[in-house]
């Protein structure tokens, strides 16, 4: 089985080296490149043949244009120094958020999931964010069916899997997902999940 080529990004050279070592030693992964944030472009990722990105946010907020460009070019997992960075990273297009000290097997699982179009969240963070919030006016933004579909998107289901789960045609599931993206002002499924969390539209 071909290993997933991963570019690692960090402002701190020591952190970047440590992350590179974790990626190189993780099952199913291969190190494609070590980059500072200022070096990250779609062209640089393409030249390195990176199929995914592991980005150590360090002291940043996850909202920089470099992270957004990288997330648009390849599935990206953001490694958090603090929980408050998660929202910005997901809104910028990250397909996953993990603690920056996540062990290599968990990092590999998140990157491989992101490469398959799934959303990967740190377990403690997922439980906190997906806990049912008090009722609010924001609940009216989406229809009940759209909220159901958003919950399935948050679980990482594809349109085909959502259609199977709901017993509808795949084009109907796609219509619901596109409607959700439009209503929440999201460009990607990960952004929709992040915005749904922010507005209290997701619950377990």
N, CA and C atoms as an extended XYZ file, in Angstrom:
612
Properties=species:S:1:pos:R:3:atomname:S:1:resname:S:1:resid:I:1 pbc="F F F"
N         0.846       -1.201        0.000 N   UNK     1
C         0.000        0.000        0.000 CA  UNK     1
C         0.881        1.251        0.000 C   UNK     1
N         0.598        2.166       -0.904 N   UNK     2
C         1.400        3.384       -1.014 CA  UNK     2
C         1.173        4.275        0.191 C   UNK     2
N         2.254        4.823        0.726 N   UNK     3
C         2.142        5.675        1.903 CA  UNK     3
C         1.723        7.095        1.509 C   UNK     3
N         0.992        7.749        2.408 N   UNK     4
C         0.519        9.113        2.181 CA  UNK     4
C         1.675       10.085        2.381 C   UNK     4
N         1.955       10.892        1.349 N   UNK     5
C         3.039       11.869        1.435 CA  UNK     5
C         2.542       13.130        2.141 C   UNK     5
N         3.247       13.486        3.222 N   UNK     6
C         2.798       14.571        4.096 CA  UNK     6
C         3.865       15.655        4.190 C   UNK     6
N         3.445       16.902        3.980 N   UNK     7
C         4.316       18.045        4.236 CA  UNK     7
C         4.064       18.529        5.657 C   UNK     7
N         5.118       18.797        6.401 N   UNK     8
C         4.971       19.312        7.760 CA  UNK     8
C         5.353       20.788        7.771 C   UNK     8
N         4.592       21.559        8.547 N   UNK     9
C         4.781       23.011        8.577 CA  UNK     9
C         4.825       23.481       10.023 C   UNK     9
N         5.803       24.304       10.347 N   UNK    10
C         5.881       24.932       11.660 CA  UNK    10
C         6.821       26.121       11.570 C   UNK    10
N         6.524       27.159       12.338 N   UNK    11
C         7.404       28.326       12.399 CA  UNK    11
C         8.681       27.993       13.165 C   UNK    11
N         8.550       27.119       14.150 N   UNK    12
C         9.671       26.756       15.016 CA  UNK    12
C        10.456       25.599       14.394 C   UNK    12
N        11.744       25.800       14.063 N   UNK    13
C        12.520       24.716       13.432 CA  UNK    13
C        12.592       23.451       14.269 C   UNK    13
N        12.681       23.596       15.599 N   UNK    14
C        12.742       22.414       16.455 CA  UNK    14
C        11.419       21.651       16.423 C   UNK    14
N        10.317       22.381       16.504 N   UNK    15
C         9.002       21.740       16.436 CA  UNK    15
C         8.798       21.096       15.072 C   UNK    15
N         9.284       21.777       14.032 N   UNK    16
C         9.148       21.240       12.670 CA  UNK    16
C         9.920       19.932       12.530 C   UNK    16
N        11.122       19.894       13.088 N   UNK    17
C        11.920       18.676       13.027 CA  UNK    17
C        11.280       17.535       13.800 C   UNK    17
N        10.730       17.856       14.975 N   UNK    18
C        10.064       16.829       15.764 CA  UNK    18
C         8.834       16.286       15.062 C   UNK    18
N         8.066       17.173       14.434 N   UNK    19
C         6.878       16.744       13.698 CA  UNK    19
C         7.277       15.904       12.491 C   UNK    19
N         8.336       16.300       11.818 N   UNK    20
C         8.817       15.525       10.666 CA  UNK    20
C         9.202       14.113       11.090 C   UNK    20
N         9.851       13.988       12.249 N   UNK    21
C        10.243       12.669       12.736 CA  UNK    21
C         9.016       11.818       13.051 C   UNK    21
N         7.979       12.438       13.636 N   UNK    22
C         6.753       11.691       13.935 CA  UNK    22
C         6.080       11.209       12.656 C   UNK    22
N         6.030       12.082       11.642 N   UNK    23
C         5.407       11.703       10.377 CA  UNK    23
C         6.203       10.587        9.705 C   UNK    23
N         7.523       10.736        9.683 N   UNK    24
C         8.365        9.740        9.016 CA  UNK    24
C         8.248        8.367        9.672 C   UNK    24
N         7.988        8.365       10.986 N   UNK    25
C         7.902        7.093       11.685 CA  UNK    25
C         6.496        6.556       11.859 C   UNK    25
N         5.493        7.276       11.339 N   UNK    26
C         4.105        6.873       11.531 CA  UNK    26
C         3.670        5.871       10.468 C   UNK    26
N         2.842        4.915       10.825 N   UNK    27
C         2.372        3.928        9.842 CA  UNK    27
C         1.532        4.580        8.751 C   UNK    27
N         1.841        4.251        7.518 N   UNK    28
C         1.059        4.741        6.392 CA  UNK    28
C         1.449        6.108        5.880 C   UNK    28
N         2.441        6.754        6.528 N   UNK    29
C         2.836        8.109        6.128 CA  UNK    29
C         4.268        8.127        5.604 C   UNK    29
N         4.544        9.109        4.743 N   UNK    30
C         5.901        9.367        4.263 CA  UNK    30
C         6.116       10.873        4.282 C   UNK    30
N         7.291       11.302        4.707 N   UNK    31
C         7.599       12.726        4.785 CA  UNK    31
C         7.861       13.282        3.390 C   UNK    31
N         7.083       14.305        2.995 N   UNK    32
C         7.239       14.906        1.675 CA  UNK    32
C         8.093       16.172        1.721 C   UNK    32
N         7.931       16.962        2.793 N   UNK    33
C         8.673       18.226        2.874 CA  UNK    33
C         8.569       18.784        4.282 C   UNK    33
N         9.559       19.613        4.654 N   UNK    34
C         9.531       20.381        5.896 CA  UNK    34
C         9.547       21.853        5.498 C   UNK    34
N         8.520       22.601        5.898 N   UNK    35
C         8.375       23.976        5.446 CA  UNK    35
C         8.060       24.909        6.606 C   UNK    35
N         8.567       26.139        6.515 N   UNK    36
C         8.105       27.213        7.380 CA  UNK    36
C         6.834       27.791        6.761 C   UNK    36
N         5.947       28.419        7.562 N   UNK    37
C         4.708       28.951        7.002 CA  UNK    37
C         4.917       29.866        5.803 C   UNK    37
N         5.954       30.687        5.831 N   UNK    38
C         6.201       31.619        4.728 CA  UNK    38
C         6.582       30.900        3.441 C   UNK    38
N         6.998       29.640        3.536 N   UNK    39
C         7.398       28.874        2.354 CA  UNK    39
C         6.244       28.090        1.746 C   UNK    39
N         5.102       28.108        2.405 N   UNK    40
C         3.993       27.269        1.964 CA  UNK    40
C         3.207       27.954        0.852 C   UNK    40
N         3.178       27.319       -0.295 N   UNK    41
C         2.337       27.739       -1.415 CA  UNK    41
C         1.789       26.479       -2.063 C   UNK    41
N         0.756       26.641       -2.873 N   UNK    42
C         0.217       25.500       -3.601 CA  UNK    42
C         1.294       24.891       -4.499 C   UNK    42
N         2.133       25.751       -5.092 N   UNK    43
C         3.198       25.263       -5.972 CA  UNK    43
C         4.231       24.454       -5.190 C   UNK    43
N         4.589       24.919       -3.985 N   UNK    44
C         5.572       24.203       -3.176 CA  UNK    44
C         5.040       22.832       -2.767 C   UNK    44
N         3.764       22.767       -2.422 N   UNK    45
C         3.169       21.484       -2.050 CA  UNK    45
C         3.102       20.547       -3.248 C   UNK    45
N         2.785       21.115       -4.403 N   UNK    46
C         2.724       20.291       -5.609 CA  UNK    46
C         4.106       19.763       -5.975 C   UNK    46
N         5.124       20.609       -5.846 N   UNK    47
C         6.489       20.193       -6.175 CA  UNK    47
C         6.949       19.065       -5.254 C   UNK    47
N         6.521       19.125       -3.972 N   UNK    48
C         6.888       18.082       -3.008 CA  UNK    48
C         6.005       16.848       -3.139 C   UNK    48
N         5.009       16.918       -4.002 N   UNK    49
C         4.020       15.843       -4.175 CA  UNK    49
C         3.357       15.491       -2.846 C   UNK    49
N         3.052       16.534       -2.084 N   UNK    50
C         2.403       16.343       -0.784 CA  UNK    50
C         0.909       16.089       -0.994 C   UNK    50
N         0.427       14.983       -0.437 N   UNK    51
C        -1.001       14.646       -0.536 CA  UNK    51
C        -1.768       15.082        0.699 C   UNK    51
N        -1.056       15.567        1.725 N   UNK    52
C        -1.683       16.069        2.947 CA  UNK    52
C        -0.670       16.959        3.653 C   UNK    52
N        -1.176       17.744        4.605 N   UNK    53
C        -0.326       18.690        5.336 CA  UNK    53
C        -0.591       18.544        6.829 C   UNK    53
N         0.472       18.482        7.623 N   UNK    54
C         0.380       18.548        9.082 CA  UNK    54
C         0.977       19.885        9.497 C   UNK    54
N         0.155       20.764       10.075 N   UNK    55
C         0.572       22.145       10.346 CA  UNK    55
C         0.549       22.404       11.848 C   UNK    55
N         1.727       22.627       12.419 N   UNK    56
C         1.848       22.984       13.832 CA  UNK    56
C         1.594       24.483       13.960 C   UNK    56
N         0.479       24.850       14.617 N   UNK    57
C         0.100       26.260       14.679 CA  UNK    57
C         0.983       27.073       15.619 C   UNK    57
N         1.642       26.414       16.575 N   UNK    58
C         2.470       27.170       17.509 CA  UNK    58
C         1.650       28.244       18.204 C   UNK    58
N         2.141       29.474       18.168 N   UNK    59
C         1.435       30.579       18.825 CA  UNK    59
C         0.432       31.255       17.904 C   UNK    59
N         0.314       30.799       16.655 N   UNK    60
C        -0.592       31.451       15.709 CA  UNK    60
C        -2.050       31.169       16.014 C   UNK    60
N        -2.927       31.837       15.268 N   UNK    61
C        -4.365       31.655       15.498 CA  UNK    61
C        -5.011       30.772       14.440 C   UNK    61
N        -4.231       30.300       13.461 N   UNK    62
C        -4.800       29.417       12.443 CA  UNK    62
C        -5.557       30.134       11.359 C   UNK    62
N        -5.472       31.447       11.293 N   UNK    63
C        -6.268       32.190       10.311 CA  UNK    63
C        -5.420       32.803        9.194 C   UNK    63
N        -4.146       32.507        9.144 N   UNK    64
C        -3.268       33.128        8.164 CA  UNK    64
C        -3.571       32.689        6.747 C   UNK    64
N        -3.227       33.532        5.768 N   UNK    65
C        -3.485       33.195        4.365 CA  UNK    65
C        -2.693       31.978        3.900 C   UNK    65
N        -1.513       31.744        4.493 N   UNK    66
C        -0.725       30.576        4.096 CA  UNK    66
C        -1.453       29.289        4.442 C   UNK    66
N        -2.051       29.236        5.642 N   UNK    67
C        -2.786       28.034        6.042 CA  UNK    67
C        -3.996       27.827        5.138 C   UNK    67
N        -4.685       28.910        4.823 N   UNK    68
C        -5.864       28.801        3.951 CA  UNK    68
C        -5.462       28.289        2.563 C   UNK    68
N        -4.334       28.794        2.041 N   UNK    69
C        -3.874       28.343        0.729 CA  UNK    69
C        -3.479       26.867        0.768 C   UNK    69
N        -2.798       26.479        1.852 N   UNK    70
C        -2.396       25.078        1.976 CA  UNK    70
C        -3.609       24.171        2.088 C   UNK    70
N        -4.613       24.588        2.859 N   UNK    71
C        -5.816       23.772        3.038 CA  UNK    71
C        -6.599       23.643        1.748 C   UNK    71
N        -6.496       24.655        0.889 N   UNK    72
C        -7.172       24.579       -0.407 CA  UNK    72
C        -6.424       23.657       -1.366 C   UNK    72
N        -5.118       23.493       -1.128 N   UNK    73
C        -4.296       22.690       -2.039 CA  UNK    73
C        -4.246       21.219       -1.646 C   UNK    73
N        -4.364       20.921       -0.351 N   UNK    74
C        -4.258       19.529        0.120 CA  UNK    74
C        -4.974       19.407        1.460 C   UNK    74
N        -5.503       18.229        1.790 N   UNK    75
C        -6.128       18.034        3.108 CA  UNK    75
C        -5.135       18.396        4.210 C   UNK    75
N        -5.595       19.172        5.188 N   UNK    76
C        -4.692       19.716        6.202 CA  UNK    76
C        -5.200       19.390        7.601 C   UNK    76
N        -4.307       18.903        8.440 N   UNK    77
C        -4.605       18.694        9.854 CA  UNK    77
C        -3.798       19.707       10.649 C   UNK    77
N        -4.484       20.527       11.450 N   UNK    78
C        -3.833       21.543       12.264 CA  UNK    78
C        -3.540       20.973       13.643 C   UNK    78
N        -2.338       21.230       14.136 N   UNK    79
C        -1.920       20.764       15.455 CA  UNK    79
C        -1.940       21.953       16.408 C   UNK    79
N        -2.736       21.849       17.441 N   UNK    80
C        -3.063       22.974       18.301 CA  UNK    80
C        -2.173       23.050       19.531 C   UNK    80
N        -1.764       24.271       19.857 N   UNK    81
C        -1.095       24.508       21.130 CA  UNK    81
C        -2.125       24.801       22.212 C   UNK    81
N        -3.295       25.287       21.803 N   UNK    82
C        -4.378       25.579       22.740 CA  UNK    82
C        -5.705       25.398       22.020 C   UNK    82
N        -6.750       25.088       22.784 N   UNK    83
C        -8.060       24.765       22.213 CA  UNK    83
C        -8.635       25.915       21.395 C   UNK    83
N        -8.351       27.161       21.799 N   UNK    84
C        -8.929       28.306       21.131 CA  UNK    84
C        -8.509       28.470       19.681 C   UNK    84
N        -7.485       27.737       19.252 N   UNK    85
C        -7.033       27.831       17.859 CA  UNK    85
C        -7.901       27.005       16.913 C   UNK    85
N        -8.704       26.105       17.453 N   UNK    86
C        -9.419       25.151       16.610 CA  UNK    86
C       -10.393       25.822       15.653 C   UNK    86
N       -11.179       26.765       16.155 N   UNK    87
C       -12.184       27.407       15.309 CA  UNK    87
C       -11.580       28.111       14.115 C   UNK    87
N       -10.503       28.856       14.342 N   UNK    88
C        -9.850       29.561       13.252 CA  UNK    88
C        -9.288       28.618       12.216 C   UNK    88
N        -8.692       27.510       12.688 N   UNK    89
C        -8.105       26.549       11.754 CA  UNK    89
C        -9.181       25.882       10.904 C   UNK    89
N       -10.286       25.484       11.521 N   UNK    90
C       -11.368       24.849       10.763 CA  UNK    90
C       -12.003       25.841        9.796 C   UNK    90
N       -12.178       27.077       10.246 N   UNK    91
C       -12.755       28.091        9.359 CA  UNK    91
C       -11.840       28.371        8.173 C   UNK    91
N       -10.531       28.206        8.362 N   UNK    92
C        -9.580       28.428        7.267 CA  UNK    92
C        -9.520       27.245        6.304 C   UNK    92
N       -10.206       26.153        6.658 N   UNK    93
C       -10.273       25.019        5.745 CA  UNK    93
C        -9.610       23.755        6.227 C   UNK    93
N        -9.062       23.756        7.452 N   UNK    94
C        -8.445       22.541        7.973 CA  UNK    94
C        -9.473       21.417        8.023 C   UNK    94
N        -9.030       20.218        7.659 N   UNK    95
C        -9.915       19.059        7.686 CA  UNK    95
C        -9.805       18.304        8.996 C   UNK    95
N        -8.970       18.776        9.905 N   UNK    96
C        -8.831       18.125       11.190 CA  UNK    96
C        -8.066       18.998       12.151 C   UNK    96
N        -8.309       18.794       13.436 N   UNK    97
C        -7.563       19.493       14.484 CA  UNK    97
C        -7.198       18.485       15.565 C   UNK    97
N        -5.928       18.495       15.940 N   UNK    98
C        -5.408       17.616       16.981 CA  UNK    98
C        -4.523       18.429       17.914 C   UNK    98
N        -4.299       17.899       19.120 N   UNK    99
C        -3.303       18.472       20.002 CA  UNK    99
C        -1.938       18.340       19.344 C   UNK    99
N        -1.080       19.318       19.541 N   UNK   100
C         0.228       19.285       18.885 CA  UNK   100
C         1.109       18.159       19.418 C   UNK   100
N         0.764       17.599       20.584 N   UNK   101
C         1.539       16.473       21.100 CA  UNK   101
C         0.847       15.133       20.863 C   UNK   101
N        -0.085       15.094       19.912 N   UNK   102
C        -0.765       13.840       19.582 CA  UNK   102
C         0.267       12.793       19.171 C   UNK   102
N         0.123       11.564       19.639 N   UNK   103
C         1.086       10.520       19.266 CA  UNK   103
C         1.020       10.204       17.775 C   UNK   103
N         2.085        9.605       17.270 N   UNK   104
C         2.194        9.330       15.839 CA  UNK   104
C         1.020        8.523       15.283 C   UNK   104
N         0.537        7.473       15.965 N   UNK   105
C        -0.598        6.719       15.395 CA  UNK   105
C        -1.859        7.566       15.240 C   UNK   105
N        -2.121        8.450       16.223 N   UNK   106
C        -3.304        9.312       16.118 CA  UNK   106
C        -3.121       10.339       15.007 C   UNK   106
N        -1.915       10.892       14.889 N   UNK   107
C        -1.635       11.840       13.818 CA  UNK   107
C        -1.819       11.166       12.462 C   UNK   107
N        -1.317        9.946       12.335 N   UNK   108
C        -1.455        9.211       11.072 CA  UNK   108
C        -2.925        8.969       10.758 C   UNK   108
N        -3.700        8.567       11.765 N   UNK   109
C        -5.122        8.299       11.546 CA  UNK   109
C        -5.846        9.547       11.075 C   UNK   109
N        -5.521       10.700       11.677 N   UNK   110
C        -6.175       11.952       11.293 CA  UNK   110
C        -5.809       12.360        9.869 C   UNK   110
N        -4.536       12.241        9.513 N   UNK   111
C        -4.101       12.622        8.171 CA  UNK   111
C        -4.681       11.695        7.106 C   UNK   111
N        -4.718       10.399        7.398 N   UNK   112
C        -5.291        9.448        6.448 CA  UNK   112
C        -6.791        9.677        6.296 C   UNK   112
N        -7.471       10.007        7.397 N   UNK   113
C        -8.901       10.304        7.318 CA  UNK   113
C        -9.140       11.570        6.503 C   UNK   113
N        -8.337       12.614        6.760 N   UNK   114
C        -8.485       13.867        6.016 CA  UNK   114
C        -8.269       13.643        4.524 C   UNK   114
N        -7.310       12.787        4.185 N   UNK   115
C        -7.036       12.498        2.776 CA  UNK   115
C        -8.213       11.793        2.103 C   UNK   115
N        -9.074       11.168        2.909 N   UNK   116
C       -10.264       10.507        2.372 CA  UNK   116
C       -11.497       11.411        2.414 C   UNK   116
N       -11.289       12.688        2.748 N   UNK   117
C       -12.403       13.636        2.765 CA  UNK   117
C       -13.161       13.674        4.070 C   UNK   117
N       -12.603       13.091        5.138 N   UNK   118
C       -13.275       13.077        6.429 CA  UNK   118
C       -12.776       14.212        7.312 C   UNK   118
N       -13.559       14.536        8.345 N   UNK   119
C       -13.180       15.541        9.328 CA  UNK   119
C       -12.679       14.821       10.571 C   UNK   119
N       -11.495       15.182       11.059 N   UNK   120
C       -10.902       14.531       12.228 CA  UNK   120
C       -10.754       15.545       13.357 C   UNK   120
N       -11.346       15.237       14.515 N   UNK   121
C       -11.275       16.137       15.660 CA  UNK   121
C       -10.687       15.419       16.863 C   UNK   121
N        -9.885       16.139       17.641 N   UNK   122
C        -9.405       15.634       18.912 CA  UNK   122
C       -10.605       15.199       19.759 C   UNK   122
N       -10.593       13.995       20.345 N   UNK   123
C       -11.783       13.494       21.050 CA  UNK   123
C       -12.352       14.454       22.092 C   UNK   123
N       -11.494       15.002       22.968 N   UNK   124
C       -12.005       15.908       24.000 CA  UNK   124
C       -12.625       17.152       23.382 C   UNK   124
N       -12.013       17.646       22.330 N   UNK   125
C       -12.530       18.827       21.648 CA  UNK   125
C       -13.867       18.515       20.983 C   UNK   125
N       -13.969       17.353       20.358 N   UNK   126
C       -15.223       16.963       19.708 CA  UNK   126
C       -16.347       16.864       20.717 C   UNK   126
N       -16.078       16.247       21.858 N   UNK   127
C       -17.132       16.115       22.869 CA  UNK   127
C       -17.595       17.469       23.366 C   UNK   127
N       -16.652       18.390       23.556 N   UNK   128
C       -17.011       19.719       24.050 CA  UNK   128
C       -17.801       20.506       23.016 C   UNK   128
N       -17.361       20.442       21.749 N   UNK   129
C       -18.004       21.232       20.705 CA  UNK   129
C       -19.338       20.675       20.274 C   UNK   129
N       -19.487       19.357       20.305 N   UNK   130
C       -20.711       18.749       19.800 CA  UNK   130
C       -21.766       18.537       20.881 C   UNK   130
N       -21.457       18.934       22.111 N   UNK   131
C       -22.448       18.808       23.178 CA  UNK   131
C       -23.650       19.677       22.843 C   UNK   131
N       -24.841       19.164       23.101 N   UNK   132
C       -26.065       19.896       22.755 CA  UNK   132
C       -26.114       21.230       23.488 C   UNK   132
N       -26.247       22.341       22.773 N   UNK   133
C       -26.302       23.660       23.403 CA  UNK   133
C       -27.736       24.019       23.777 C   UNK   133
N       -27.936       25.086       24.569 N   UNK   134
C       -29.296       25.555       24.836 CA  UNK   134
C       -29.950       26.007       23.540 C   UNK   134
N       -31.294       25.936       23.436 N   UNK   135
C       -31.966       26.398       22.225 CA  UNK   135
C       -31.619       27.859       21.945 C   UNK   135
N       -31.476       28.193       20.689 N   UNK   136
C       -31.175       29.567       20.318 CA  UNK   136
C       -31.837       29.882       18.988 C   UNK   136
N       -31.891       31.173       18.674 N   UNK   137
C       -32.521       31.595       17.425 CA  UNK   137
C       -31.755       31.072       16.221 C   UNK   137
N       -30.467       30.759       16.416 N   UNK   138
C       -29.665       30.289       15.281 CA  UNK   138
C       -30.137       28.934       14.787 C   UNK   138
N       -30.926       28.206       15.621 N   UNK   139
C       -31.433       26.910       15.192 CA  UNK   139
C       -32.275       27.032       13.926 C   UNK   139
N       -32.867       28.210       13.704 N   UNK   140
C       -33.766       28.388       12.567 CA  UNK   140
C       -33.017       28.588       11.255 C   UNK   140
N       -31.704       28.719       11.309 N   UNK   141
C       -30.935       28.950       10.087 CA  UNK   141
C       -31.093       27.785        9.127 C   UNK   141
N       -31.031       26.564        9.637 N   UNK   142
C       -31.143       25.366        8.817 CA  UNK   142
C       -32.462       24.655        9.110 C   UNK   142
N       -32.975       23.966        8.097 N   UNK   143
C       -34.163       23.145        8.301 CA  UNK   143
C       -33.772       21.934        9.149 C   UNK   143
N       -34.755       21.256        9.752 N   UNK   144
C       -34.420       20.051       10.525 CA  UNK   144
C       -33.645       19.024        9.707 C   UNK   144
N       -34.016       18.840        8.445 N   UNK   145
C       -33.301       17.882        7.595 CA  UNK   145
C       -31.867       18.347        7.352 C   UNK   145
N       -31.675       19.644        7.130 N   UNK   146
C       -30.331       20.163        6.902 CA  UNK   146
C       -29.465       20.012        8.153 C   UNK   146
N       -30.060       20.205        9.334 N   UNK   147
C       -29.301       19.998       10.566 CA  UNK   147
C       -28.893       18.532       10.697 C   UNK   147
N       -29.786       17.637       10.282 N   UNK   148
C       -29.467       16.214       10.312 CA  UNK   148
C       -28.307       15.912        9.369 C   UNK   148
N       -28.363       16.484        8.171 N   UNK   149
C       -27.303       16.278        7.195 CA  UNK   149
C       -25.990       16.878        7.696 C   UNK   149
N       -26.045       18.059        8.310 N   UNK   150
C       -24.831       18.681        8.845 CA  UNK   150
C       -24.195       17.782        9.901 C   UNK   150
N       -25.016       17.148       10.720 N   UNK   151
C       -24.480       16.215       11.708 CA  UNK   151
C       -23.756       15.054       11.062 C   UNK   151
N       -24.277       14.578        9.937 N   UNK   152
C       -23.629       13.479        9.228 CA  UNK   152
C       -22.344       13.945        8.540 C   UNK   152
N       -22.358       15.182        8.034 N   UNK   153
C       -21.130       15.755        7.462 CA  UNK   153
C       -20.057       15.842        8.545 C   UNK   153
N       -20.456       16.246        9.761 N   UNK   154
C       -19.500       16.354       10.864 CA  UNK   154
C       -18.894       15.004       11.221 C   UNK   154
N       -19.616       13.933       10.953 N   UNK   155
C       -19.088       12.591       11.195 CA  UNK   155
C       -18.165       12.124       10.075 C   UNK   155
N       -18.050       12.942        9.020 N   UNK   156
C       -17.150       12.610        7.931 CA  UNK   156
C       -17.779       11.817        6.807 C   UNK   156
N       -19.121       11.712        6.782 N   UNK   157
C       -19.775       10.919        5.744 CA  UNK   157
C       -19.746       11.638        4.404 C   UNK   157
N       -19.564       10.893        3.337 N   UNK   158
C       -19.635       11.426        1.982 CA  UNK   158
C       -21.091       11.615        1.593 C   UNK   158
N       -21.335       12.296        0.469 N   UNK   159
C       -22.709       12.451       -0.011 CA  UNK   159
C       -23.370       11.093       -0.238 C   UNK   159
N       -22.608       10.154       -0.783 N   UNK   160
C       -23.147        8.816       -1.041 CA  UNK   160
C       -23.552        8.138        0.273 C   UNK   160
N       -22.686        8.250        1.289 N   UNK   161
C       -22.980        7.631        2.583 CA  UNK   161
C       -24.166        8.318        3.262 C   UNK   161
N       -24.246        9.647        3.128 N   UNK   162
C       -25.388       10.380        3.700 CA  UNK   162
C       -26.679        9.923        3.040 C   UNK   162
N       -26.644        9.783        1.725 N   UNK   163
C       -27.838        9.322        1.000 CA  UNK   163
C       -28.264        7.939        1.491 C   UNK   163
N       -27.309        7.035        1.666 N   UNK   164
C       -27.624        5.697        2.168 CA  UNK   164
C       -28.226        5.770        3.564 C   UNK   164
N       -27.641        6.611        4.428 N   UNK   165
C       -28.112        6.719        5.806 CA  UNK   165
C       -29.541        7.252        5.868 C   UNK   165
N       -29.847        8.203        4.982 N   UNK   166
C       -31.169        8.848        5.024 CA  UNK   166
C       -32.188        8.179        4.103 C   UNK   166
N       -31.719        7.264        3.250 N   UNK   167
C       -32.632        6.609        2.325 CA  UNK   167
C       -33.121        7.535        1.229 C   UNK   167
N       -32.217        8.412        0.743 N   UNK   168
C       -32.576        9.347       -0.332 CA  UNK   168
C       -31.584        9.178       -1.468 C   UNK   168
N       -31.862        9.820       -2.601 N   UNK   169
C       -30.946        9.783       -3.735 CA  UNK   169
C       -29.691       10.587       -3.408 C   UNK   169
N       -28.568       10.194       -4.010 N   UNK   170
C       -27.318       10.905       -3.750 CA  UNK   170
C       -27.415       12.369       -4.176 C   UNK   170
N       -28.140       12.645       -5.256 N   UNK   171
C       -28.269       14.045       -5.696 CA  UNK   171
C       -29.047       14.869       -4.659 C   UNK   171
N       -29.979       14.219       -3.937 N   UNK   172
C       -30.713       14.924       -2.878 CA  UNK   172
C       -29.776       15.263       -1.729 C   UNK   172
N       -28.930       14.307       -1.364 N   UNK   173
C       -27.952       14.568       -0.303 CA  UNK   173
C       -27.015       15.697       -0.720 C   UNK   173
N       -26.569       15.669       -1.974 N   UNK   174
C       -25.695       16.725       -2.473 CA  UNK   174
C       -26.385       18.077       -2.427 C   UNK   174
N       -27.666       18.107       -2.763 N   UNK   175
C       -28.435       19.358       -2.718 CA  UNK   175
C       -28.466       19.906       -1.292 C   UNK   175
N       -28.716       19.019       -0.318 N   UNK   176
C       -28.764       19.460        1.073 CA  UNK   176
C       -27.407       20.015        1.517 C   UNK   176
N       -26.325       19.331        1.143 N   UNK   177
C       -24.989       19.788        1.539 CA  UNK   177
C       -24.693       21.152        0.923 C   UNK   177
N       -25.020       21.320       -0.351 N   UNK   178
C       -24.769       22.609       -1.005 CA  UNK   178
C       -25.603       23.716       -0.375 C   UNK   178
N       -26.845       23.392        0.008 N   UNK   179
C       -27.702       24.372        0.668 CA  UNK   179
C       -27.108       24.786        2.014 C   UNK   179
N       -26.581       23.804        2.746 N   UNK   180
C       -25.962       24.084        4.043 CA  UNK   180
C       -24.753       25.004        3.871 C   UNK   180
N       -23.894       24.680        2.889 N   UNK   181
C       -22.719       25.509        2.643 CA  UNK   181
C       -23.127       26.949        2.342 C   UNK   181
N       -24.168       27.109        1.524 N   UNK   182
C       -24.627       28.444        1.169 CA  UNK   182
C       -25.173       29.209        2.367 C   UNK   182
N       -26.011       28.542        3.170 N   UNK   183
C       -26.625       29.214        4.317 CA  UNK   183
C       -25.609       29.593        5.384 C   UNK   183
N       -24.570       28.773        5.540 N   UNK   184
C       -23.574       29.039        6.568 CA  UNK   184
C       -22.400       29.862        6.044 C   UNK   184
N       -22.429       30.198        4.746 N   UNK   185
C       -21.356       30.997        4.169 CA  UNK   185
C       -20.030       30.255        4.152 C   UNK   185
N       -20.094       28.936        3.955 N   UNK   186
C       -18.894       28.098        3.992 CA  UNK   186
C       -18.471       27.705        2.588 C   UNK   186
N       -17.166       27.597        2.386 N   UNK   187
C       -16.624       27.166        1.098 CA  UNK   187
C       -16.375       25.657        1.063 C   UNK   187
N       -16.151       25.063        2.230 N   UNK   188
C       -15.843       23.644        2.309 CA  UNK   188
C       -16.706       22.984        3.375 C   UNK   188
N       -16.721       21.648        3.375 N   UNK   189
C       -17.473       20.908        4.380 CA  UNK   189
C       -16.896       21.161        5.781 C   UNK   189
N       -15.559       21.248        5.866 N   UNK   190
C       -14.932       21.512        7.164 CA  UNK   190
C       -15.342       22.883        7.700 C   UNK   190
N       -15.401       23.887        6.812 N   UNK   191
C       -15.840       25.212        7.239 CA  UNK   191
C       -17.284       25.170        7.715 C   UNK   191
N       -18.135       24.389        7.034 N   UNK   192
C       -19.534       24.277        7.438 CA  UNK   192
C       -19.654       23.657        8.817 C   UNK   192
N       -18.840       22.633        9.088 N   UNK   193
C       -18.851       22.012       10.410 CA  UNK   193
C       -18.415       23.010       11.475 C   UNK   193
N       -17.339       23.757       11.183 N   UNK   194
C       -16.847       24.746       12.144 CA  UNK   194
C       -17.903       25.812       12.418 C   UNK   194
N       -18.561       26.293       11.362 N   UNK   195
C       -19.585       27.329       11.542 CA  UNK   195
C       -20.806       26.754       12.261 C   UNK   195
N       -21.151       25.512       11.937 N   UNK   196
C       -22.260       24.871       12.642 CA  UNK   196
C       -21.986       24.742       14.127 C   UNK   196
N       -20.735       24.411       14.469 N   UNK   197
C       -20.348       24.347       15.875 CA  UNK   197
C       -20.457       25.720       16.524 C   UNK   197
N       -19.937       26.732       15.829 N   UNK   198
C       -19.950       28.090       16.387 CA  UNK   198
C       -21.361       28.576       16.658 C   UNK   198
N       -22.301       28.206       15.761 N   UNK   199
C       -23.682       28.667       15.927 CA  UNK   199
C       -24.521       27.754       16.805 C   UNK   199
N       -23.921       26.667       17.286 N   UNK   200
C       -24.680       25.771       18.141 CA  UNK   200
C       -25.686       24.912       17.387 C   UNK   200
N       -25.367       24.573       16.136 N   UNK   201
C       -26.295       23.790       15.303 CA  UNK   201
C       -25.983       22.304       15.317 C   UNK   201
N       -24.916       21.913       15.995 N   UNK   202
C       -24.530       20.502       16.042 CA  UNK   202
C       -24.679       19.965       17.440 C   UNK   202
N       -25.152       18.741       17.533 N   UNK   203
C       -25.290       18.068       18.825 CA  UNK   203
C       -25.084       16.585       18.617 C   UNK   203
N       -24.646       15.884       19.667 N   UNK   204
C       -24.505       14.433       19.604 CA  UNK   204
C       -25.735       13.794       20.210 C   UNK   204
